[in-house]
């Protein structure tokens, strides 16, 4: 590839690196309330980059639509959850699949520290890139922590991974195999 796009995690800056010209062009979020989550997807033959971000004011996730050449943020689409992490292009559905780590943002110290679980779990959302609408959403069953990354195995099968902090403050893995419309067939 000629260009590489990079996004800060928990920050508001992003860059486009031109490997041929050896140049770096930088951009920044268009709102002080937005923080990137370090993930983006670039559809085949499309002039936009789609990057996950969190709106700290609303407590909800957003998918930012950024013009590849100018690095201007054109618009944003709701992700249907909070703390959106991994996102991937799915050509067959003309969608960006976004993994929301939670359904809503933590509002209290107990929720943030993991001492009290958030009542809502992670979700996968298919966002149509033409309309910005959520075409499909699968709500997962995790009570603690959140899934952050996924692999699309095809035929409606996904491997999801993330983590949660146990009561001793140790980070523990969260892993699931999702098959079909939300059927978790294995969880560690």
C-alpha positions, 0 to 999 in steps of 0.5 A: 500500500502507498498510505497507512492511516494511524489513530491514537487510542484514547486520543484525538489525533490521527495521521496519514503516512505516505510511504512513497513520498515519505510524508506524514499528514496529521489531523485531529478530531472535530470535537474536544469530546471525541477520543479515537480507539485506535481502529479504522476500516477502509472499504475497497474502492472507497474515498473514506476511512471509518474510525471508531471513537467515543463521545465523552459528552454523550457516553456513546460510540461513534464511527467517524467518516474521514476523507482519505485525501483531505483528512477532513471528518465528513460526518459520524454514525452512531455505533449503537453502544459505547467504547467502540473498539475494533471495526472491519469492512464487510463487503458482502453487506456494504457495512462496517462491523463495529464491536462496542465493548459496552452498551453504555459508558461507566458513570460511577467509580464502582462501574469504572473499577469493575467492582459493580458490573455494568448492566449491559454487555458488548455488541456487534453492529453492522453499519451501512456505509451509504446510509449510516444506519445500523442494519443488524446488531447482535447483543452479547452476554458478558456481564463483566469487562468487554470484548474489544477485538474480533476475527470474522471467520465467515458464515456468521462465525466470529471469535471475540476477545477482550478482558475484565479486571477481577476483584484483585485488580488482575486483568483476565481474558475474555474469549468467545466464539459466536456462531449465527445470530448471537449464539455463543458456543464457547466462552472462557 
